[in-house]
Amino acid sequence: MDGPMIVWRAATGQDVPHLVNLTQQQFEHEADEIFRTDPVVYTHNLMRAVVDQFYAPASCLVKVARIDDRIAGYVWVERGQHAVWAADEMAAVKIVHVDMALSTRQRLRLCSEMIDHWEAWALVVGIPVICSTTMRGDQAGFLKLHERRGYDVRGSIAYKRLTAGFPGSSVASTIVG
């Protein structure tokens, strides 16, 4: 896809304040109608995930996208989730956030690349099911992207069972190392 180069890397502790700030500015208004959001709690949880990823890369995935040396978005995925009716482990997509100041094309490209990253990571660490949810008011485009990528969308939740034929599996080994 054309456009500026997106550079992905594992999140570090130095990124956390920037990620929290981006989320507060652009997403908090959607969450705070339901939850009492707290940036200290979010910072704590995100920092723990970043540390966990550093010491145990198979535990979670927190990746940051940069465009022209600024944070354009990030994704946070955790393993260890299970449906109450099955033994299959799920990777739960906790946060998909892109800078809403970017063009629609750039935001879709970032989200598509996030899906590539979490699917490759899940394959490498042996997680068979992905569960991606959204609580945004405007979620149609995000869920449509999931459908185009083979997810089964039910309400605001998208599920996918990964198979050995995942199109991004040739790059999967580079995601975790």
N, C-alpha and C positions, 0 to 999 in steps of 0.2 A: 504494500500500500504506500502511496506517495505521502509526502509531508515530512515534518521535522523528525529527526532520529529520536527514538525513545530508548533510553538507557535504563535497564532494570538491574537492581542489585538487592541483596539482602538488607533489610532495615538494620540500623544500628541505634544504640541509645541516643546518639546525637540527633537522630531524625525524629525521635518521639515527640518533643515539644512542637515541632513543625507539623507533624501529622495530627496531633491533638488540636492545634490551632486551626488547621484547615478544616477539620471535622466540625469544630465549634462554629466557625464562621458560616459553613455551607450546609450543615446537616442538623445541627442541634435544634433548630426551630421545628423540625419535623418530629423529633423524638421527645422534646420536652412537653409536648401536649399530653403524653402518656406517662413518661418517666421523669423523675427529678434528676436531670443529668448533672453530673459532677465531674469537672475536668481532672480533679485530683484522682478520683476513682478510675477514670479512663486512662490517665497517664500511668497509673500503677499497673493496671491490667495489661496495657499494651507493652510497657517496659518488661514485664514478666515474660510475655510472649517472645519479645526480641531476645531476651537472655536465654530462655528455653531453646529457641531456635539455634542460638550460637553453640550451646553445649550439647543439644540433642536435636540435630536437624530433622529427624523423623517425627518430632513431636508437634511441630506447627510450621507454618510458612507465613512469613511477613516480608513482602517484597515492596520496594519503592520504585516508582517510575519517575525518571527525570527527563524533561525536555528543556534544552537550552539552559542547563544548570539550575533549573528550579523544579521543585517537586510538583509533578503533574497528577499523581495519584498513588494509591497504595492498596494492597490486598492483604487480608489476614485470614488464615484458614487454620483450623485446629482439627486434630484427629481425636479418636476415642469416643465418638458419639454413636449411639445405637438406637434404632427404633425398638419400641417395647415388644414388637412381635417378631423380631428376627435377630439372629446372631451376627449378621453382616455389620462390619464396622463402617462408619460414615466419616468422611471429612466434612466438617461444617464450615461453610464460608461465613465468617463473622462480620467482616467489613469489606466492602468494595467501595472505594471512594475515589472519585476523579475530580479534578478542579473544574468546577462548573463554568469558569470563565473561558475554558477551551471550547473550540468549535464542536458541534455535534459529531462531525467526522472523527475528530481527535478523541473525543470521549468514547465513542463506539470502538475505535481501534484499541484504546487502552483496555476497555472491558474485555474485548476479544483476546487480547494478549494475556490478561489476567487469567482467563479461563484456560488458555494454553499452559500457563505456569502451574495452576493448581491441579490440572489433570495430569501433567507430567510428574509433578511431585507425588501425587497420590499413587500413580502407577509405580514409581520407584520405591516408595515405602510400603506398598502392598495394601492400599485401602481400596476396596472394590466399589464403594458408593460415594457419590458427591451429593451434598445437600446445600443448595444456595437459596437464601431467602432475602426478601426485601420488605421494608416497611414504608418506603417512600410513597408519597401520594401519587407521583407520576412514575409509574413503574412499567408501563406497557412496553416501551422500547427495550428496557433491560431484560424483561422476560421473553420478548420476541427473539433477542439475541441468543438466549439460552435454548429456545425451541429450535432455532436454526443450527445450533451446535449439538442437537440430539438429546436435549433434556426433556423430560416429561414434566410439564408445568401443571401444577395443581394449586389454584389460587395464587398466592404470592410466593409459593415454594416451588423450586425446580430440583428435580432429582435426576441423576444419571448413574447407571451401572457402567463402569469402565470395562473395556475388553482389551484383549491383546492387540486388537487392530486399531488402537487409538492413533490418529494421524500424526500426532506430535511425539510419538514414542521414540523416534530416532534421536531427539534432543533431550529425552527424559533424563539421561544419566548426567547431563550437565547442570540440571536444575538444583540438585541437592549438594553437589560438591563444593 
